[in-house]
Amino acid sequence: MNRNKISQLSDQADSLRRHIITMNCYAGSGHPGGALSAVEIIVYLFSEVLRINSGNPHDPNRDRFILSKGHACLVLYAALADKGFFSPEEFKKLRHVGGMLQGHPDRLKTPGVEFNSGSLGQGFSFALGCALGAKLTKCENDVYVLLGDGEMNEGQIWEGLMFGAFHHLDNLVAIVDYNKLQSDDYSRNVTGLEPLYDKLVAFGWHVQEIDGHDFLQIGNAFDLAKKKKKQPSIILAHTVKGKGISFMENVPKWHGSLCPTGKEQEKAFIECGLENR
């Protein structure tokens, strides 16, 4: 990946962060921390990986992206708007009656959303079903699913890990947004996951560990996952919750459901480049 491409992707990441803060402030609520931590992953997926088309959103041969950590929907909405699935004007109606953008993704209301996620663990199970279905029908599409590290506490995830390895779902790539925080506290203080890499290897998955904000590492990881055969892939992406907004970074309360106000809002606008817009 050359410098120009990395610069282009970085500009897109900046744009998504502006969208996230804008939506968060329009709604007066939301889950900004986990949306901001996933920005680089989502930018790379939607720009360089996913075969999707806003002009034909129900194409049976499209790739599927499932946001299993549905509370982080601000980053998904930002990416879908940038891909032309709907106008950014919809951001103003986030979490408002009559708006198409709900507090958690809703496939019946929002173009481009594949699954009504938010009940943690269920998006991963749905993604596994999509991948197996594609195998059985000999469809060439791929399935990508983004999980939160807090979500890894769910028993349903570990059942799914067994299922994916047993069925050799090499058309599935899972990404863990490993930002070390969940709703109430640091993840290590709730239910520790480590040694997570070793556990996932033991469950039969092809595992990679990367910096989830480094586009070069992200790109290399997706390329390698695509080449892996007879084994599902999972990418442990180490990230910073609230990335890009200094007072949100690594602070548990910014999981949600709140938005910056007063001086904090002014600071957030400056740091994401909204003060001149």
Phi, psi and omega per residue, in radians:
M1 nan 2.172 -3.089
N2 -1.488 3.007 -3.065
R3 -1.117 -0.639 -3.140
N4 -1.090 -0.731 3.123
K5 -1.140 -0.769 3.126
I6 -1.080 -0.704 3.108
S7 -1.103 -0.732 3.123
Q8 -1.095 -0.778 3.131
L9 -1.143 -0.660 3.112
S10 -1.116 -0.683 3.084
D11 -1.095 -0.701 3.099
Q12 -1.131 -0.672 3.101
A13 -1.092 -0.730 3.099
D14 -1.055 -0.731 3.135
S15 -1.096 -0.758 3.135
L16 -1.115 -0.668 3.117
R17 -1.123 -0.660 3.077
R18 -1.112 -0.737 3.109
H19 -1.062 -0.750 -3.104
I20 -1.072 -0.839 -3.138
I21 -1.151 -0.684 3.106
T22 -1.037 -0.881 3.140
M23 -1.078 -0.771 -3.130
N24 -0.989 -0.737 -3.116
C25 -1.335 -0.599 3.048
Y26 -1.054 -0.750 -3.069
A27 -1.398 -0.486 -3.051
G28 1.325 0.219 -3.141
S29 -2.888 -3.128 -3.131
G30 2.315 -2.993 -3.109
H31 -2.204 1.382 -3.040
P32 -1.246 -0.600 -3.022
G33 -1.001 -0.923 -3.109
G34 -1.315 -0.322 3.012
A35 -1.302 -0.770 -3.117
L36 -1.165 -0.578 -3.123
S37 -1.209 -0.420 -3.051
A38 -1.687 0.062 -2.972
V39 -1.011 -0.899 -3.068
E40 -1.114 -0.640 3.102
I41 -1.091 -0.829 -3.116
I42 -1.156 -0.745 3.118
V43 -1.002 -0.829 -3.103
Y44 -1.146 -0.764 3.131
L45 -1.022 -0.877 -3.038
F46 -1.318 -0.407 -3.122
S47 -1.605 -0.635 -2.931
E48 -2.104 -0.222 -2.961
V49 -2.093 -0.961 -2.970
L50 -1.192 2.309 3.013
R51 -1.665 1.581 -3.141
I52 -2.398 2.769 -3.079
N53 -2.540 2.067 -3.122
S54 -1.103 -0.406 3.110
G55 -1.351 -0.278 3.132
N56 -2.502 1.147 -2.986
P57 -1.155 -0.280 -3.112
H58 -1.877 0.320 3.083
D59 -0.934 2.107 -3.102
P60 -1.102 -0.328 -3.134
N61 -1.646 0.089 -3.135
R62 -1.205 2.697 2.926
D63 -1.244 2.740 3.098
R64 -1.956 2.333 2.953
F65 -2.059 2.189 -3.133
I66 -2.018 2.113 3.032
L67 -1.573 1.606 -3.104
S68 -1.184 -0.649 3.057
K69 -1.440 1.287 -2.948
G70 -1.095 -0.383 3.120
H71 -1.116 -0.336 3.141
A72 -1.563 0.492 -3.012
C73 -1.088 -0.329 3.140
L74 -1.001 -0.674 -3.130
V75 -1.248 -0.597 3.083
L76 -1.181 -0.788 3.128
Y77 -1.065 -0.710 3.121
A78 -1.063 -0.752 -3.129
A79 -1.198 -0.718 -3.136
L80 -1.141 -0.681 3.090
A81 -1.123 -0.723 3.118
D82 -1.121 -0.485 3.120
K83 -1.526 0.005 3.048
G84 1.542 0.268 3.128
F85 -1.276 -0.464 3.046
F86 -2.840 2.938 -3.091
S87 -1.393 2.515 3.020
P88 -1.020 -0.278 3.070
E89 -1.034 -0.440 3.121
E90 -1.150 -0.362 3.128
F91 -0.987 -0.575 -3.082
K92 -1.158 -0.326 -3.084
K93 -1.877 0.257 3.094
L94 -0.981 2.244 3.114
R95 1.088 0.369 3.066
H96 -1.854 2.576 3.083
V97 -1.023 2.272 3.140
G98 1.596 -0.197 3.113
G99 -1.445 2.745 3.141
M100 -1.524 -0.188 -3.082
L101 -1.790 1.891 -3.095
Q102 -1.561 2.997 3.102
G103 -1.201 -0.370 2.958
H104 -2.351 2.652 -3.029
P105 -1.042 2.451 3.128
D106 -2.347 1.942 -3.054
R107 -1.185 -0.347 3.132
L108 -1.456 -0.251 -3.104
K109 -1.938 -0.520 -2.971
T110 -2.062 2.003 3.101
P111 -1.019 2.382 3.110
G112 1.665 -0.299 3.096
V113 -1.393 2.287 -3.070
E114 -1.664 -0.391 -2.992
F115 -2.695 2.444 3.084
N116 -1.368 1.576 -3.056
S117 -1.789 2.932 -3.111
G118 2.542 -0.626 2.991
S119 -1.410 1.830 -2.878
L120 -1.061 2.420 -3.122
G121 1.762 -0.540 -3.021
Q122 -1.258 -0.557 3.102
G123 -1.110 -0.638 3.104
F124 -1.126 -0.767 3.103
S125 -1.076 -0.729 3.108
F126 -1.084 -0.746 3.127
A127 -1.080 -0.699 3.087
L128 -1.072 -0.740 3.105
G129 -1.100 -0.720 3.089
C130 -1.070 -0.754 -3.116
A131 -1.151 -0.765 3.115
L132 -1.141 -0.716 3.111
G133 -1.041 -0.724 3.113
A134 -1.109 -0.683 3.096
K135 -1.094 -0.810 -3.064
L136 -1.167 -0.565 -3.129
T137 -1.675 0.076 3.122
K138 1.014 0.636 3.065
C139 -1.508 2.483 -3.020
E140 -1.577 0.170 -3.096
N141 -1.374 2.794 3.106
D142 -1.986 2.755 -3.095
V143 -2.152 2.307 3.111
Y144 -2.174 2.390 -3.108
V145 -2.403 2.316 3.141
L146 -1.837 2.178 -3.130
L147 -1.972 2.727 2.953
G148 -1.676 2.696 3.126
D149 -1.214 -0.570 3.028
G150 -1.090 -0.604 3.115
E151 -1.095 -0.422 -3.138
M152 -1.171 -0.161 3.046
N153 -1.248 -0.307 -3.071
E154 -1.283 2.315 3.087
G155 -1.067 -0.554 3.130
Q156 -1.020 -0.570 3.114
I157 -1.099 -0.770 -3.055
W158 -1.297 -0.545 2.973
E159 -1.084 -0.752 3.138
G160 -1.129 -0.649 3.100
L161 -1.072 -0.705 3.076
M162 -1.113 -0.761 -3.110
F163 -1.071 -0.824 -3.088
G164 -1.099 -0.731 3.130
A165 -1.201 -0.720 -3.120
F166 -1.052 -0.670 -3.095
H167 -1.639 0.146 3.047
H168 0.917 0.872 -3.027
L169 -1.407 1.323 -3.116
D170 -1.365 0.009 3.021
N171 -1.675 0.224 -3.127
L172 -2.091 2.295 3.011
V173 -2.182 2.115 3.042
A174 -1.781 2.501 3.082
I175 -2.176 2.240 3.061
V176 -1.740 2.054 3.049
D177 -1.366 1.542 -2.942
Y178 -1.555 1.300 -3.091
N179 -1.653 0.033 2.988
K180 1.248 0.165 3.141
L181 -2.289 2.595 2.986
Q182 -2.351 -2.871 -2.919
S183 -0.956 -0.752 -2.969
D184 -1.830 -0.369 -2.938
D185 -2.971 -3.103 2.948
Y186 -1.128 2.434 -3.050
S187 -1.007 -0.611 -3.111
R188 -1.116 -0.388 -3.133
N189 -1.586 -0.138 -3.130
V190 -1.760 -1.159 3.012
T191 -2.584 1.811 -3.073
G192 -1.080 2.450 -3.092
L193 -1.763 -0.396 -3.028
E194 -1.230 2.577 0.032
P195 -1.465 1.734 -3.011
L196 -1.145 -0.773 3.136
Y197 -0.964 -0.863 -3.100
D198 -1.119 -0.648 3.125
K199 -1.113 -0.766 -3.104
L200 -1.180 -0.667 3.043
V201 -1.062 -0.758 -3.138
A202 -1.110 -0.475 3.106
F203 -1.434 -0.009 3.015
G204 1.646 0.308 -3.126
W205 -1.737 2.682 2.971
H206 -1.448 2.067 -2.960
V207 -2.046 2.355 3.005
Q208 -2.214 2.608 -3.136
E209 -2.176 2.170 -3.021
I210 -2.440 2.949 2.905
D211 -1.435 1.978 -3.056
G212 -1.296 0.073 3.051
H213 -1.983 0.068 -3.093
D214 -1.820 1.920 -3.047
F215 -1.086 -0.599 3.135
L216 -1.124 -0.801 3.112
Q217 -1.155 -0.691 3.117
I218 -1.070 -0.842 -3.126
G219 -1.078 -0.787 3.125
N220 -1.074 -0.669 -3.127
A221 -1.154 -0.761 3.114
F222 -1.168 -0.655 3.102
D223 -1.077 -0.782 -3.125
L224 -1.186 -0.693 3.120
A225 -1.080 -0.685 -3.138
K226 -1.097 -0.567 -3.101
K227 -1.439 -0.284 -3.066
K228 -1.251 2.294 -3.112
K229 -2.040 2.574 3.064
K230 1.177 0.279 -3.094
Q231 -2.705 2.294 3.060
P232 -1.247 2.714 -3.096
S233 -1.998 2.566 3.031
I234 -2.404 2.336 -3.116
I235 -1.943 2.080 3.051
L236 -1.545 1.820 -3.079
A237 -1.755 1.850 3.122
H238 -1.288 2.129 -3.044
T239 -2.333 3.026 3.093
V240 -1.999 2.087 3.096
K241 -1.121 2.326 -3.100
G242 1.360 0.293 -3.035
K243 -0.883 2.273 3.059
G244 1.762 -0.290 3.080
I245 -2.088 1.869 -2.882
S246 -0.947 -0.764 -3.063
F247 -1.351 -0.173 3.079
M248 -1.623 -0.390 -2.999
E249 -1.104 2.171 3.082
N250 1.041 0.483 3.104
V251 -1.964 2.028 -3.009
P252 -0.958 -0.616 -3.029
K253 -1.115 -0.372 -3.095
W254 -1.471 0.147 2.891
H255 -0.991 -0.806 3.110
G256 2.503 3.049 0.051
S257 -1.908 1.706 -3.108
L258 -2.690 3.056 3.077
C259 -2.441 2.759 3.111
P260 -1.229 2.486 3.097
T261 -2.332 2.883 3.058
G262 0.984 -2.309 -3.114
K263 -1.080 -0.614 3.119
E264 -1.137 -0.681 3.107
Q265 -1.125 -0.759 3.107
E266 -1.023 -0.747 -3.130
K267 -1.167 -0.727 3.118
A268 -1.075 -0.734 3.140
F269 -1.085 -0.756 3.137
I270 -1.115 -0.808 -3.042
E271 -1.219 -0.459 3.108
C272 -1.767 0.036 3.025
G273 1.550 0.395 3.139
L274 -1.601 -0.171 -3.011
E275 -1.196 -0.360 -3.124
N276 -1.804 0.271 -3.048
R277 -1.986 nan nan
